[in-house]
Amino acid sequence: MKTSSLLTLASALLIGASAFTSPASAADEGFVSLFNGRDLTGWTASKENPESFSVKQGILVVKGGKSHLFYTGDVNGGKFKNFELKLKVQTTPKSNSGVYFHTKYQDTGWPDNGFECQVNSTHKDPKKTGSLYGVVNILVLSEGQEEPKGGEHIKRDKAPSTDGQWFDYDITVKDKKITIKVNGETTVEYTEPEGGPDSNFAGRKLSEGTFAIQAHDPDSETHYKDIEVKVLD
């Protein structure tokens, strides 16, 4: 085949590849990274067990005693009201973690403000990945295990996430509506009632705030990467 013909064919293939990938690129428009994959720049760990968070080979490793890692970077001034947050998560057999939104930094304890999106594939806690913790719970009950009190319950045979496999976690807040998706499947669609949810947490109410990632206990190890946000009107 002549050289000119080879060049023409190569150009055609490149154009075709570009046309094929452009929809995916368009879908990512408006998203901004919150995690650089190198270190914890833009994030602040609570004073309680800050060593529970580290970065290895582009992955945020969450392993250690109870602690929370709060986003304190410059994106949108570190405050988010309406947004779409997407990230990739990988659990292990004892993973028990969570992603908070509309929260704010505090030195110790479980966050007093905001909502938690649960991360748990097989931990003994029956509230699994995809739960809006304590508000709308994705429940997987073991034999003889009692149904926990509080919140709405959606029962399943297994969690929507699997240990050892990366999954896509998508959390969207638009005014009074919260939508949680796991690998594209909607697990929760919740509209906050007037006065906020019926719970024991006064700070569990839609407002605005930052994001946080939870380290639950020393036996739990969870991995995060590709943390991105799109601010919505």
N, C-alpha and C positions, 0 to 999 in steps of 0.2 A: 504494500500500500504506500502511496506517495506521502511525503512528509506533510504537505499541505492538507491532505485528506485526514491525516492523524490529528493535526491541530484543529481542524474543523469539528471532528468527532469529539475531541476533548472539550472544546468550548461548549458544544451542545450538551455534554454530560454535566458540566459545571452549572450551566444555566438551568437545566432540569433539576439538579440537586438543590439549587437556590430556591427555585419555585416550590419544591417539595417541603423545605424546612421553614419557609416564610410564615405559614400560619402559626407554628409553635413560637416563633420569635415575636409575632404580633401579640400572642396571648400573654407574653411576659412583659409587655409594655406597661410602664407605671410602677413596677415592683423595684424596691430598693433593698439591697442587702443590709442586714443588721449584724452579721457575723462574718468576719474576714477569713476564718479558717486557719489563722496563724496563731492568734492569741486572744485574750479576753478584752481587747480594746473596745470601749463603748459599753462594757458591762461591769457591774459592781456586785460582788458577792456580799451577802450579809456577814456580820462579824461572827456568826455562829457557824463553825466548821467551813471556812472559806476554801479550804483545801479540797473540798468535795468536787470542785470544778477544775478541769484541765483540758488542754487542747493537744491532740495527738493525730498526726497525719491528716489534718484538715477536719477532724471530728471533735466536737465538744463532748467530752466524756464526763458523765455525772455519776460519781461513785463516792460514797462516804456518808458521814453523819448528816442529820437534818440541816438543810441550809437552802438558801434561795439566791439565784443569780438574776439581778434586775438589769434591764436595759436602761442605760443612763447616757447613751450617745446623743449625737446631734440630729439624727433623722427626725424631722417634724418637731424639733425641740424636745424630743423624748416624751411627748404626750400624744395619745391616739384616742380618738372618739369613734369615728366610723372608719373601718379598715378591713382589709383582707390580709390575713397572715398565713403564709404557707411555709412549711418546713418538712424535712425528712427526719424520721425517728426510727430507731431500732431498739427493741426491748430484748432483755435476757430473761431466763426463767424466774428470777426474783425481782425483776424491775417493778418499781412503784414510783412514778414520777408524775409530773404534770406541767402544763403550760398555763400561766396566769395572764389575764389581760385586765385592763382598767384598774391596775394595782399601783402601789407606790412603795419605794424603798423603806425597809425597816430593818433594824439591827438584828433582831432575833425573832423566833417564833414563826408560826404559820401566818401568811399575810392576812391582815385584818380587812384589807380592801380588795375588791375585784372578784373575778370568777376564775375557777380552775377547770381546764379541760384535761381530763384524766389520761394518764399513760400507764397502762397495765394490761398485759396480755394474759398472764397465768398466775400472778400473785394471788394470795389467799383473799385479799379484799375483793368482794364480788363486783364492785364498781369498776368497769373495764374501760379501755381506750374508747374514746368517742363520747364519754359522759360529760355533761356539764355538771361537775361534781356537786352532789347534794341538792341539785335542782331537777335535772333530768338525767337519771342514771341508767346506763346500759348495764344490765345485771346478768351475770352468769353465776348461778348458784351451784355449789357442790352438794353432793348427797347429804341431807340432814342439815344443811346450812340454812339458817333463818334469814328471811328477807329483812334487810336493814330498814330502819325508820327514816322518814323524811324524804321529800321530793317525789317526783314522778318516776315510775320504774318501767323500763322497756326490757323485757326478758329475752335472752338469746341463748342458744346452745353453746356458742363459743364467742370469744372476743373478735372484733373486726380486724385486729392486728395479730401477728404471729411472731413469736420469739425468734430472733436470728434473722429476720427479714426486714429490710427497710420499707417503711410505708409512708405515704404522703398524708400529711395532716394539714387540713385547711380550716381556718377559723375566720368567720366573717361576722362583723357587727355593723349593722345599719340601723341607726336610730334605736328602736326598741326591739329589734329582731336579732337573734343570735343563730347562726347556722354553723354546724360542725360536720366536716366530711372526713372520712378515712378511705384513702385510695379511691376517691371519687364517689363513694357511697355516703349519702346523707344519713348520719346517725341521730342528729338532734336538730330540730327547728323549733326554736323557743321564742315566744314574744312575751316580753316582760309586762306583767299586769300593772295597773295603777298602784303606786306605793311600793313596787318592787316585789321580789319573790317571797313566799312565806317560808322563812328560814330563821335560824338562830343567829345569823351573821348580819349585823346591821350594815356592814360595809359591802355586802353582796348585792350591789345595785348598779345598774348601768349609769355611767357618768363619763369619765375619761381617765386616762392614766397610762402607765407603761406596761411592759411585758416582763414576766419572770419565769424562770425554769426551776423546778423543784428537785432537790436531792432529799430523798425521804428517809433512808436509813442505811447503815453500813453494808448490809447485804445486797442492796439494790444497785445495779449498774445499767445505765441507759445512755444511748448515743444520739446526738443531734447534729444535723448539718443543713446547709442550704436554707438558712432562716431569712425570709424576705417578707417585706410588707408593702402593700399598696394602700395609700391613704384615699379614702372615699369622701365624697362631698356629704 
